[in-house]
Amino acid sequence: MITAQDARSGSEPFPARRVAGNLYYVGSRGLASYLIATPEGHILINSGLESSVPMIEASTAKLG
């Protein structure tokens, strides 16, 4: 059962960070999204909900 608190954590920003090598966490506090950066292009895993796209874009931009 998803509670209101769980739903809010899915949209609560969380600092983007490098996990290991070329793997980065770019998700929210409650919804994991990962970015794999490669010279040929980037791969986004678990992009979440459409409403989370601006937050994921902002997290990715902060990584450079």
Secondary structure, 3 states (H helix, E strand, C coil): CCCHHHHHHCCCECCCEEEECCEEECCECCCCCEEEEECCEEEEECCCCHHHHHHHHHHHHHHC
